[in-house]
């Protein structure tokens, strides 16, 4: 580091002693201190009060900066643990220890003073001669005087301490004056706002008084109308009392008429009861004659049954159940072939008005389940279209709609009906619902290998066709 650079930045990289002050270019002023040629070094002098905070921070900063360049043997024992830290970190973490060491350790303070004298030779020489440039930074001057300790250094530090306090007091006075001006401005604003609010409230008060006067007039009018209404209510009450009296008289007459009618009703009921007793007595004789006639007929019918060897009963409830089962079995399409014969499908399609229902995914996963679902549907529908074209049969193909966002677009001239189950409904349930929707007696075939569907459609009278058998028929075509 050159002397010019040191003079501009200081030992710790901060501003030099000529950083900020008025009166630059003025000749140096003599300080109130004894002449330095007496040989007094000023070590016996002391301060009556602590260093100003800014001066103390600058002194600590100089000490922290020089600490990193000292040999390990010369580093004070109290500061060895922070000697390897970065200067700013040393000043931040060990500031009190560095300040105490500079105050008590003359050797350490002398090393820092030597560095200050090398960096700021003019300032150091001026302090030794009792002359300081007026443009020098007072904080840097006080820090240099504290470290170099020329004769009269305590007076220099004390005078700078007073100057700094005056500057701080001036700043505080300026701040207080600014706050006072701001408070006055706010007071003026509050007064203005208060005046506007007072004007507004007075205007509102006049409006309220006007509204109150209007409400009083309306209240007087309402009271007059209420008085008139009370008079009308009293007259209506008197009229109602008169009508109640008249109604009470009419009610008495009606009650008398009701009593007369009740007496007549009681007499009529008595006559009806007498007539019922007579009718029951007549029916008893008729019932006796009828029983005799039935006994004669029963005896005659038993004699005829024995002579003609007739069965004891035409039919029994069990016969009715058997007949219903036989009729349901006859309704199931049967072609007289084995269940695994591919010709079953052809025979079934030859029946008039036959309706073939196909469980789509059951058939595709049996024949070509490795394909994607969309390709499975396309392949099966293509085969069904060909079968419907050749046989002219009605064919409905049902798929689960859970994995389909939107039904695929199909040509309008297709022969195969394509259905997807709704959300919450499976394809199996939709097939069973379609079977139940057909009229009794129509030939129905359901292509599936699902046992639950097979059992359900058989109960409904439809013929199940295994999926593998149907695939053989499609491949054989």
C-alpha positions as CSV (number, residue, x, y, z in Angstrom):
1,X,0.0,0.0,0.0
2,X,1.5,3.4,-1.1
3,X,1.4,6.5,1.1
4,X,-1.0,8.3,-1.2
5,X,-3.4,5.3,-1.1
6,X,-3.1,5.0,2.7
7,X,-3.8,8.7,3.1
8,X,-7.0,8.4,1.2
9,X,-8.4,5.2,2.6
10,X,-6.9,4.9,6.2
11,X,-5.6,1.8,7.9
12,X,-8.9,-0.1,7.7
13,X,-10.0,1.0,4.3
14,X,-12.2,3.9,5.7
15,X,-12.1,7.6,4.7
16,X,-8.8,9.4,5.4
17,X,-8.4,12.4,7.7
18,X,-9.2,14.8,4.9
19,X,-12.6,13.1,4.1
20,X,-15.1,15.8,5.1
21,X,-14.8,19.2,6.7
22,X,-15.3,22.8,5.7
23,X,-12.6,25.3,5.2
24,X,-10.3,23.2,3.0
25,X,-7.1,25.1,1.9
26,X,-6.9,27.1,5.2
27,X,-3.6,27.1,7.0
28,X,-3.2,24.7,9.9
29,X,-4.4,25.9,13.2
30,X,-2.4,25.6,16.4
31,X,-4.0,23.3,19.0
32,X,-4.3,24.2,22.7
33,X,-1.4,21.9,23.7
34,X,2.2,22.4,24.9
35,X,4.9,22.6,22.3
36,X,6.2,19.1,21.3
37,X,9.9,20.1,21.7
38,X,9.8,19.6,25.5
39,X,10.2,15.9,25.0
40,X,6.9,14.9,26.8
41,X,5.3,12.0,24.9
42,X,1.8,12.4,26.6
43,X,1.7,8.9,28.0
44,X,1.0,10.3,31.4
45,X,-2.1,12.2,30.2
46,X,-5.6,10.6,30.4
47,X,-9.3,11.2,29.5
48,X,-11.9,12.4,31.9
49,X,-14.7,10.6,30.1
50,X,-15.0,7.7,27.6
51,X,-14.1,8.1,23.9
52,X,-17.0,9.2,21.6
53,X,-18.7,6.2,20.1
54,X,-17.5,7.1,16.5
55,X,-13.9,7.6,17.7
56,X,-14.0,4.3,19.6
57,X,-15.4,2.5,16.6
58,X,-12.6,4.0,14.4
59,X,-9.9,3.0,16.9
60,X,-11.3,-0.5,17.1
61,X,-11.4,-0.7,13.3
62,X,-7.7,0.4,13.0
63,X,-6.7,-2.2,15.7
64,X,-8.7,-5.0,13.9
65,X,-7.0,-4.1,10.6
66,X,-3.4,-4.2,12.0
67,X,-4.1,-7.4,14.0
68,X,-4.1,-9.6,11.0
69,X,-0.6,-8.5,9.9
70,X,1.2,-9.0,13.2
71,X,3.4,-12.0,13.8
72,X,1.8,-14.7,15.9
73,X,4.2,-14.0,18.8
74,X,3.2,-10.3,18.9
75,X,-0.5,-10.9,18.9
76,X,-2.0,-10.3,22.4
77,X,-3.2,-13.5,24.1
78,X,-6.7,-12.1,24.4
79,X,-7.0,-11.5,20.7
80,X,-5.4,-14.6,19.3
81,X,-8.7,-16.4,18.7
82,X,-9.9,-13.7,16.3
83,X,-6.6,-12.9,14.7
84,X,-7.4,-15.0,11.7
85,X,-10.8,-13.5,11.1
86,X,-11.6,-10.9,8.4
87,X,-11.0,-7.4,9.8
88,X,-14.6,-6.4,9.8
89,X,-15.6,-9.6,11.5
90,X,-12.8,-9.1,14.1
91,X,-14.1,-5.6,14.8
92,X,-17.6,-6.9,15.1
93,X,-17.0,-9.9,17.3
94,X,-14.0,-8.7,19.4
95,X,-14.6,-4.9,19.5
96,X,-14.6,-4.5,23.3
97,X,-11.5,-6.8,23.7
98,X,-9.6,-4.8,21.0
99,X,-10.5,-1.5,22.7
100,X,-9.4,-2.7,26.1
101,X,-6.1,-4.1,24.7
102,X,-5.4,-0.7,23.0
103,X,-6.0,1.1,26.3
104,X,-3.8,-1.2,28.5
105,X,-1.2,-2.6,26.1
106,X,1.2,0.2,25.1
107,X,3.1,-2.1,22.8
108,X,0.0,-3.2,20.8
109,X,-1.1,0.5,20.7
110,X,2.4,1.5,19.5
111,X,2.2,-1.0,16.6
112,X,-1.2,0.5,15.5
113,X,0.2,4.0,16.0
114,X,3.2,3.2,13.7
115,X,0.8,2.0,11.0
116,X,-1.3,5.2,11.4
117,X,1.9,7.3,11.1
118,X,2.9,5.5,7.9
119,X,-0.5,5.9,6.3
120,X,-1.0,9.5,7.4
121,X,2.4,11.0,7.9
122,X,1.2,14.6,7.5
123,X,-1.5,14.1,10.1
124,X,0.9,12.4,12.5
125,X,3.5,15.2,12.0
126,X,0.9,17.9,12.5
127,X,-0.3,16.2,15.8
128,X,3.3,16.0,17.0
129,X,3.8,19.7,16.2
130,X,0.4,20.7,17.6
131,X,-1.0,21.6,14.2
132,X,-3.9,19.8,12.4
133,X,-5.4,20.7,9.0
134,X,-8.9,22.2,9.4
135,X,-10.3,20.0,6.6
136,X,-9.3,16.7,8.4
137,X,-12.0,14.4,9.6
138,X,-12.4,15.1,13.3
139,X,-13.1,11.4,14.1
140,X,-9.9,10.3,12.3
141,X,-7.9,13.1,14.1
142,X,-9.2,12.0,17.5
143,X,-8.5,8.3,16.7
144,X,-4.9,9.2,15.5
145,X,-4.3,11.4,18.6
146,X,-5.5,8.6,20.9
147,X,-3.2,6.1,19.2
148,X,-0.1,8.4,18.7
149,X,-0.6,10.1,22.1
150,X,1.5,13.3,21.4
151,X,1.7,16.0,24.0
152,X,-1.8,17.3,24.6
153,X,-3.6,14.4,23.0
154,X,-6.2,14.3,25.7
155,X,-7.1,17.9,25.1
156,X,-7.4,17.2,21.4
157,X,-9.7,14.2,22.0
158,X,-11.8,16.2,24.5
159,X,-12.2,19.2,22.2
160,X,-13.3,16.8,19.3
161,X,-15.6,15.1,21.7
162,X,-17.2,18.5,22.4
163,X,-17.4,19.3,18.7
164,X,-19.1,16.0,18.0
165,X,-21.6,16.5,20.8
166,X,-22.3,20.0,19.4
167,X,-22.9,18.4,16.0
168,X,-25.1,15.8,17.4
169,X,-27.0,18.4,19.4
170,X,-27.4,20.5,16.3
171,X,-28.7,17.4,14.5
172,X,-31.1,16.7,17.3
173,X,-32.2,20.4,17.3
174,X,-32.7,20.2,13.5
175,X,-34.7,17.0,13.9
176,X,-36.8,18.5,16.7
177,X,-37.4,21.6,14.6
178,X,-38.4,19.4,11.6
179,X,-40.8,17.4,13.9
180,X,-42.2,20.7,15.3
181,X,-42.8,22.0,11.8
182,X,-44.4,18.7,10.9
183,X,-46.5,18.9,14.0
184,X,-47.6,22.4,13.2
185,X,-48.4,21.4,9.6
186,X,-50.5,18.5,11.0
187,X,-52.1,20.8,13.5
188,X,-53.1,23.2,10.7
189,X,-54.4,20.2,8.7
190,X,-56.4,19.0,11.7
191,X,-57.8,22.5,12.3
192,X,-58.8,22.8,8.6
193,X,-60.3,19.3,8.7
194,X,-62.1,20.2,12.0
195,X,-63.4,23.4,10.4
196,X,-64.7,21.4,7.4
197,X,-66.2,18.8,9.7
198,X,-67.9,21.5,11.8
199,X,-69.4,23.1,8.6
200,X,-70.5,19.7,7.4
201,X,-72.1,18.8,10.8
202,X,-73.8,22.2,11.0
203,X,-75.2,21.6,7.5
204,X,-76.3,18.1,8.6
205,X,-77.9,19.5,11.7
206,X,-79.9,22.0,9.7
207,X,-81.0,19.1,7.4
208,X,-81.9,17.0,10.5
209,X,-83.9,19.8,12.0
210,X,-85.8,20.3,8.7
211,X,-86.4,16.5,8.5
212,X,-87.6,16.5,12.2
213,X,-90.0,19.3,11.5
214,X,-91.3,17.3,8.5
215,X,-91.6,14.1,10.6
216,X,-93.5,16.0,13.2
217,X,-96.0,17.2,10.6
218,X,-96.3,13.7,9.3
219,X,-96.7,12.3,12.9
220,X,-99.6,14.8,13.5
221,X,-101.3,13.7,10.3
222,X,-100.8,10.0,11.2
223,X,-102.2,10.6,14.7
224,X,-105.3,12.2,13.1
225,X,-105.7,9.2,10.8
226,X,-105.2,6.8,13.7
227,X,-107.9,8.7,15.6
228,X,-110.3,8.4,12.7
229,X,-109.4,4.7,12.3
230,X,-110.2,4.1,16.0
231,X,-113.5,5.8,15.6
232,X,-114.3,3.6,12.6
233,X,-113.2,0.5,14.5
234,X,-115.5,1.4,17.4
235,X,-118.4,1.7,15.0
236,X,-117.5,-1.5,13.3
237,X,-117.3,-3.2,16.7
238,X,-120.8,-2.0,17.5
239,X,-122.1,-3.3,14.2
240,X,-120.4,-6.6,14.8
241,X,-122.0,-6.9,18.2
242,X,-125.4,-6.3,16.7
243,X,-124.6,-8.9,14.0
244,X,-123.5,-11.4,16.7
245,X,-126.8,-10.9,18.6
246,X,-128.7,-11.6,15.4
247,X,-126.5,-14.6,14.6
248,X,-127.0,-16.0,18.1
249,X,-130.7,-15.9,17.6
250,X,-130.4,-17.6,14.2
251,X,-128.1,-20.2,15.8
252,X,-130.7,-21.0,18.5
253,X,-133.3,-21.6,15.8
254,X,-130.8,-23.8,13.8
255,X,-130.0,-25.9,16.9
256,X,-133.7,-26.4,17.6
257,X,-134.1,-27.6,14.0
258,X,-131.1,-29.9,14.4
259,X,-132.6,-31.5,17.5
260,X,-135.9,-32.1,15.7
261,X,-134.0,-33.7,12.8
262,X,-132.0,-35.9,15.2
263,X,-135.2,-37.2,16.7
264,X,-136.5,-38.0,13.3
265,X,-133.2,-39.7,12.4
266,X,-133.3,-41.8,15.5
267,X,-136.9,-42.9,14.6
268,X,-135.8,-43.8,11.1
269,X,-132.8,-45.8,12.3
270,X,-135.1,-47.7,14.7
271,X,-137.3,-48.6,11.7
272,X,-134.3,-49.7,9.6
273,X,-133.0,-52.0,12.4
274,X,-136.4,-53.6,12.8
275,X,-136.4,-54.2,9.0
276,X,-133.0,-55.8,9.2
277,X,-134.1,-58.1,11.9
278,X,-137.0,-59.3,9.8
279,X,-134.7,-59.7,6.8
280,X,-132.2,-61.8,8.8
281,X,-135.0,-64.0,10.0
282,X,-136.2,-64.5,6.4
283,X,-132.6,-65.3,5.2
284,X,-132.1,-67.9,7.9
285,X,-135.0,-69.9,6.5
286,X,-133.6,-69.5,2.9
287,X,-130.1,-70.5,4.1
288,X,-131.4,-73.7,5.6
289,X,-133.2,-74.6,2.4
290,X,-130.0,-73.8,0.4
291,X,-127.8,-76.0,2.6
292,X,-130.2,-78.9,2.1
293,X,-130.0,-78.3,-1.7
294,X,-126.2,-78.2,-1.6
295,X,-126.0,-81.4,0.3
296,X,-128.1,-83.1,-2.2
297,X,-126.0,-81.8,-5.1
298,X,-122.7,-82.8,-3.4
299,X,-124.1,-86.3,-2.8
300,X,-125.2,-86.6,-6.5
301,X,-121.8,-85.3,-7.7
302,X,-119.9,-87.8,-5.6
303,X,-122.1,-90.6,-7.0
304,X,-121.4,-89.5,-10.6
305,X,-117.6,-89.2,-9.9
306,X,-117.6,-92.8,-8.6
307,X,-119.6,-94.1,-11.5
308,X,-117.6,-92.3,-14.2
309,X,-114.2,-92.8,-12.4
310,X,-113.3,-89.1,-12.6
311,X,-110.2,-87.7,-10.8
312,X,-110.9,-86.0,-7.5
313,X,-109.7,-82.6,-8.8
314,X,-109.3,-80.9,-12.1
315,X,-105.9,-79.3,-11.2
316,X,-103.8,-78.4,-8.2
317,X,-101.5,-75.4,-7.4
318,X,-98.5,-77.6,-8.1
319,X,-99.8,-78.3,-11.5
320,X,-100.1,-74.5,-12.2
321,X,-96.4,-74.0,-11.1
322,X,-95.2,-76.9,-13.4
323,X,-97.2,-75.5,-16.3
324,X,-95.6,-72.0,-15.8
325,X,-92.1,-73.6,-15.7
326,X,-92.8,-75.6,-18.9
327,X,-94.1,-72.5,-20.7
328,X,-90.9,-70.5,-19.7
329,X,-88.7,-73.3,-20.9
330,X,-90.5,-73.5,-24.2
331,X,-89.9,-69.7,-24.6
332,X,-86.1,-70.1,-24.5
333,X,-84.8,-70.4,-28.1
334,X,-83.5,-74.0,-28.6
335,X,-82.0,-75.2,-31.9
336,X,-81.5,-78.8,-30.9
337,X,-77.6,-78.7,-31.3
338,X,-74.8,-79.1,-28.8
339,X,-73.8,-76.0,-26.9
340,X,-70.2,-76.0,-28.4
341,X,-71.4,-76.6,-32.0
342,X,-70.6,-73.4,-34.2
343,X,-73.8,-74.1,-36.1
344,X,-75.7,-73.0,-33.0
345,X,-75.1,-69.4,-34.0
346,X,-76.3,-69.9,-37.6
347,X,-79.4,-71.8,-36.4
348,X,-80.1,-69.0,-33.9
349,X,-79.7,-66.3,-36.5
350,X,-82.2,-68.1,-38.8
351,X,-85.0,-67.6,-36.3
352,X,-87.5,-64.9,-37.3
353,X,-87.1,-61.5,-35.6
354,X,-84.1,-62.8,-33.6
355,X,-82.2,-60.2,-31.5
356,X,-78.5,-61.0,-30.8
357,X,-76.9,-59.1,-27.8
358,X,-73.1,-59.2,-27.6
359,X,-71.1,-58.6,-24.4
360,X,-68.3,-56.6,-26.2
361,X,-65.3,-56.7,-23.9
362,X,-66.1,-60.3,-22.9
363,X,-65.8,-61.4,-26.6
364,X,-62.7,-59.2,-27.4
365,X,-60.7,-60.1,-24.4
366,X,-61.4,-63.8,-25.1
367,X,-60.2,-63.5,-28.7
368,X,-57.7,-60.6,-28.9
369,X,-57.2,-59.2,-25.4
370,X,-53.6,-58.0,-26.1
371,X,-54.8,-55.2,-28.4
372,X,-55.7,-51.7,-27.0
373,X,-59.3,-51.3,-26.1
374,X,-60.1,-49.0,-29.0
375,X,-58.6,-51.5,-31.5
376,X,-60.6,-54.3,-29.8
377,X,-63.8,-52.4,-30.3
378,X,-63.1,-51.5,-33.9
379,X,-62.2,-55.1,-34.8
380,X,-65.3,-56.6,-33.2
381,X,-67.7,-54.0,-34.7
382,X,-66.2,-54.6,-38.2
383,X,-66.9,-58.4,-37.8
384,X,-70.4,-57.8,-36.5
385,X,-71.2,-55.4,-39.4
386,X,-70.3,-58.2,-41.9
387,X,-72.5,-60.7,-39.9
388,X,-75.4,-58.3,-39.8
389,X,-75.2,-57.6,-43.5
390,X,-75.3,-61.4,-44.4
391,X,-78.0,-62.5,-41.9
392,X,-80.1,-59.3,-41.7
393,X,-80.4,-60.0,-37.9
394,X,-80.8,-57.3,-35.3
395,X,-77.4,-57.1,-33.4
396,X,-76.6,-55.0,-30.4
397,X,-73.1,-54.7,-29.0
398,X,-72.6,-53.4,-25.4
399,X,-69.4,-52.1,-23.9
400,X,-68.5,-50.7,-20.5
401,X,-68.6,-46.9,-20.7
402,X,-66.2,-46.3,-17.7
403,X,-63.0,-46.1,-19.9
404,X,-64.6,-44.1,-22.7
405,X,-64.6,-40.3,-22.4
406,X,-66.8,-39.9,-25.5
407,X,-68.5,-42.6,-27.7
408,X,-66.6,-43.0,-31.1
409,X,-68.2,-41.5,-34.2
410,X,-69.8,-44.2,-36.4
411,X,-71.3,-44.0,-39.9
412,X,-75.1,-43.4,-40.0
413,X,-75.7,-46.5,-42.2
414,X,-74.3,-49.0,-39.7
415,X,-76.3,-52.1,-39.1
416,X,-75.0,-52.9,-35.6
417,X,-76.4,-51.0,-32.6
418,X,-73.5,-49.8,-30.3
419,X,-74.3,-49.0,-26.7
420,X,-72.0,-47.9,-23.8
421,X,-73.1,-48.3,-20.2
422,X,-73.8,-45.0,-18.3
423,X,-71.7,-44.0,-15.2
424,X,-72.7,-46.1,-12.2
425,X,-73.9,-49.0,-14.5
426,X,-71.9,-51.9,-15.8
427,X,-72.3,-53.5,-19.2
428,X,-73.7,-56.7,-17.5
429,X,-76.5,-54.7,-16.0
430,X,-77.3,-53.0,-19.3
431,X,-77.5,-56.4,-21.1
432,X,-79.9,-57.8,-18.5
433,X,-82.0,-54.6,-18.8
434,X,-82.1,-55.0,-22.6
435,X,-83.2,-58.6,-22.3
436,X,-86.0,-57.7,-19.8
437,X,-87.2,-54.9,-22.1
438,X,-88.0,-57.4,-25.0
439,X,-91.5,-58.8,-25.2
440,X,-92.1,-62.4,-24.1
441,X,-91.8,-64.9,-26.9
442,X,-89.2,-63.0,-29.0
443,X,-86.1,-65.1,-29.8
444,X,-83.1,-63.7,-27.9
445,X,-79.4,-64.7,-28.0
446,X,-76.8,-63.3,-25.6
447,X,-73.1,-63.8,-26.6
448,X,-71.1,-64.0,-23.3
449,X,-69.1,-66.3,-21.1
450,X,-69.9,-64.5,-17.9
451,X,-71.7,-67.0,-15.7
452,X,-73.7,-64.3,-13.9
453,X,-75.1,-63.0,-17.2
454,X,-75.7,-66.5,-18.5
455,X,-77.7,-67.4,-15.4
456,X,-79.7,-64.1,-15.5
457,X,-80.6,-64.3,-19.2
458,X,-81.6,-67.9,-18.9
459,X,-84.1,-67.0,-16.2
460,X,-85.5,-64.3,-18.6
461,X,-85.9,-66.8,-21.5
462,X,-82.8,-65.9,-23.6
463,X,-80.4,-68.3,-25.2
464,X,-76.7,-67.8,-24.1
465,X,-73.9,-68.3,-26.6
466,X,-70.3,-68.8,-25.4
467,X,-67.9,-66.1,-26.6
468,X,-65.3,-68.6,-27.9
469,X,-68.0,-70.3,-30.0
470,X,-69.1,-67.0,-31.4
471,X,-65.5,-66.0,-32.3
472,X,-65.1,-69.3,-34.2
473,X,-68.3,-68.5,-36.2
474,X,-66.9,-65.0,-37.0
475,X,-63.5,-66.4,-38.1
476,X,-65.1,-69.1,-40.1
477,X,-67.1,-66.5,-42.0
